[in-house]
Amino acid sequence: MTLARADQASRRYGDVLALDRVDLEVRAGELVGLLGPNGAGKSTLMNLLVGLRRPSSGRVELFGGDPRDPASRRQIGVTPQETGLPGTLRVGEVVDFVSAHYPDPVPRGELLDRFGLGDLARRQTGGLSGGQRRRLAVALAFVGRPRLVLLDEPTTGLDVAARHTLWDAIRAFHDDGGTVLLSSHYLEEVETLAHRVVVIGQGRVLADDTVDAIRGIVGVRRVSLVADDLPDLPGVVRADRVDGRLHLLTTDADELVRALVNSRAAFTDLEVRPTSLEEAFLAITGGDQPGTGEQVSGVAPASAPNQTGIGDPTGTEGQPTAAAGGRPTTL
C-alpha cells in the first residue's frame, strides 16, 4: 500500500527550480533514506508530501488524498529541519500540548524514556542543550502513533551517543510496522537505518534502490594497501593516503591488482572491498568530497565511471534519464 506519492512533481521558487519532475512512492512498512547534498531538494520534497507547500506542477498524494487534508495529516509525524520550542515551557508540558491533538497519544513517560529524555520532563526547553532540543523535536513526531513519520535531518547536531539513541527509537518504530521517510546528509545514518535509498541532486531523483544496489551502480571497488610509491595504474578513479594506507578507487580491481603485481612495486597488507555508500553517492552526484587525506602522486586517475547516464542529461542514447528529470532507470 502506498502511503505517500509524488508523481512528476515540480516546485519553483521564482526563477529557481527546486524540484524537477520527481517521482517517488513510499509504501507501508518501508524505511526510506532520502540522500543528497545541501540544496538538492530534500526538504522541498518533504514539504510537498506533508502539505506545507503545493507543487508547481505534477501531483502529490498522502494516504491517497490531498496532503493538506487534516484527516490525512493526522496520521503522520514530522520533524522539520529546524524547529522552535517555547523556551519557558517544560519538556513535559510541550509533550502534553502536542499529545492533546491526538485521540490516543503515546504516554508522556514512555515517549521521553524512548528518546533518552526521561529525566528532563520538568526542565524548561530554554535550558536544554542543542542536542536535547533536537531529540525532543524528533520525539514529538512519534507522540500521535503515526502510520508514517517524516524526519528531515533528524540527528543534526547530536553527539554519537544521542545519535544512536535516536536510531534505536526509529528502528523500534519501524519494527512495530511503522513507515519512515528519513532525509540525511550523514551517509552512515542512511546506510545504518535505511532499506531503500533515494538519491536526489539538483532537484532530480538520480537513483532509487536498495543500499547494496546503490553501491553497485557505479561499479567501483576500493583497493587498500601500504606502499611508499606506486607507478601509474589502470582504472584508478581516486587515490588518497590516510593514516599511512593508500586507498585506490577503481573500476576494475582485478586489472589494477594484476598491474600492481607485474610492476614489482613493494607493497603490503592488500585489501579489496566493495565501495561504500559514501563513495557511490559521490560518484552518482558528481560531488567532490573535501580531502580526508593526502593526495597521492604517481597514480593516474582515470575518468569516473558513468554507467547509468548520470552526468549526461540526455543519457547515452539521447533518451531522458533520471538525471534529466525523467523516471529513474531500473538499476
Secondary structure, DSSP 8 states (H G I E B T S, - for coil): -EEEEEEEEEEEETTEEEEEEEEEEEETT-EEEEE--TTSSHHHHHHHHTTSS--SEEEEEETTB-TT-HHHHTTEEEE-SS----TTSBHHHHHHHHHTTSSS---HHHHHHHTT-GGGTTSBGGGS-HHHHHHHHHHHTTTT--SEEEEESTTTT--HHHHHHHHHHHHHHHHTT-EEEEEES-HHHHHHH-SEEEEEETTEEEEEEEHHHHHHHTT-EEEEEE-S-----TTEEEEEEETTEEEEEES-HHHHHHHHHHTT---EEEEEEE--HHHHHHHHHT-----SSEE-TT--B-----SSSTT-TT-TTS---GGGTS-----
